[in-house]
Structures are given as C-alpha cells and as structure tokens.
Amino acid sequence: MNIHTPAGYSPVPGTHPPATTRPARGRRRAEPAPDASPRHRGRSIALAVVASGVALTASLASAHAATPQTHTGPQAAAGTSAPAAPAPVTATAGAQLDFGRTEVTTNPAPPAPPSLAPAASPQEKSAAEAASPQMVEASKAQASGQRVPPAGARLSSPVLDPVLNSPFGYRANPLTGAAGELHTGQDFAAGCGTEVFSAGKGTVIEAGFSPYGGGNRIVIDHGNGLQTTYNHLETIGVRINQAVETGARIGIAGTTGNSTGCHLHFEVIVNGQTVDPSAWL
C-alpha cells in the first residue's frame, strides 16, 4: 500500500518520500535510489516489530474491556474454577420433617464421703452433757434469731419464788379490754410489800415516778446495751447513779401507775428495744 504524505515529509529519519509523491513545481534534481544496505533493512524490521506489539496490546485491552466482570469475592487462585452455586432445597407442602436425636441418659452421683471432722474429745463430751437446760434453750433461741444474752451475762430473778402472771407478747389490755396490745415485759405475782432485787450488776439510771404508766419505776444499766426495768413499785430504795450488785435489794412491789393490783412488771431492754425476759432469766 502506498502511503501519501505531504511533500518533504519523511516518516523515518534518513529516508526519502516514495516515488509516488507528487513532485514540487519546477525543475528538480533527480533523487538517489533508496539505500538498500543491511543497516536500512534491519531498521525497517525493528519498526515492523514495534508496530505489531502496539497492535497486539491494543487488541488485548479491547478484549479485556469487553469481557464482563463476574467476580464478587476474592480472586480465585490461578488454575482453579469458581464453585458452582448450591442447588435450592425444596419440599412438598405438608411434608413431615424428622429431627432424630440419640437418647440422653444420666447416672446418679456417688454418695458423699463421711465427715472428716475430728471426733469430740472426752472433755468436750462431758461439757456438752453438763449443759444446763437454760443454756440449751438459749442456743435454740439464738439459732432462731431471737435476742439472747451472751454466755455469762444471764440475769437472776428479781423476786424470790417467782410466779409468772402475764408473759411477754400481745394481749388484751387489762384496764380497757382492747385487744392487740403488746405487753412489753413479764408480770410476776408479788403481793404488796414483796422485796424486789436487782437482776444483775449495774448502775441505776432512772429512779422515780414514770408518767407513762409504770408508776414508781427503776431502770438499771448493765452495760453492752442491756438494761432492766422494775415497775409499779410501792417504794424505791436506790438513787440515780448508784452502783448495785446482782441480788441487791432495790425496792418494794406495789400497784402504782397503770396497775390492777400488786405485782412486779419486769422488762429487759437490748439496745433500746424490749425483748422477752424469759430468754434472759
């Protein structure tokens, strides 16, 4: 194929336009024949190879652009094919599905080993056998959450030959007959003139007439939040701040205040709260 180029243009340095190029006007000197040397032929071959490579690159780029990209994840390794899509699972309407499982069984745990606690010594057994009934009852009361005195801090009876008339707890009011009244102490049968004794060692913190129904009243503080009160007395034989010992004579029973007859109303107070005196005597 003849390539027509403008006059005087040479596509390859050192070459001349083909003979078919239109000659310029006027006279012109005859051009020498093209160089047919080996150097000229080698240059022509190199230009042809470059042109072929450019054409091949353009063809590959065009083919790659025309191919749709179907990869949605990481590119597969060379030489491997994409996995086939799983076939859909279908079932007919009303089909019954069975999820079978193996049977589960259990075995009982082995019996617990015998206690490793050391056996009680003969001295401990003797002490346990010698425990008084009062100590046993106190232990039961302590296990049930009832306020009980610590060991060695129990109280003695405030009267000789005590006879209980009315225990601690709810009862009908003996004056008004109203039900549901909390009897905050324990009444002992004591005729007028019966001696009253301190139930424990302590200090007198109150000795006088009480405006709250107790009549002539004595309060003794035994320490550690423990107090005892003696109510409805005929006479008071101690004064405030006086130290007393257990069993000291402190007054005479009577029927002063809100009382229906001669008796001793005895109370035990622990940290400001009245409790059942029977657990302390």
Secondary structure, 3 states (H helix, E strand, C coil): CCCCCCCCCCCCCCCCCCCCCCCCCCCCCCCCCCCCCHHHHHHHHHHHHHHHHHHHHHHHHHHHHHCCCCCCCCCCCCCCCCCCCCCCCCCCCCCCCCCCCCCCCCCCCCCCCCCCCCCCCHHHHHHHHCCCHHHHHHHHHHHCCCCCCCCCCCCCCCCCCCCEEECCEEECCCCCCCCCEEECCEEEECCCCCEEECCCCEEEEEEEEECCCCEEEEEEEEECCEEEEEEEEEEECCCCCCEECCCCEEEEEECCCCCCCCEEEEEEEECCEEECHHHCC
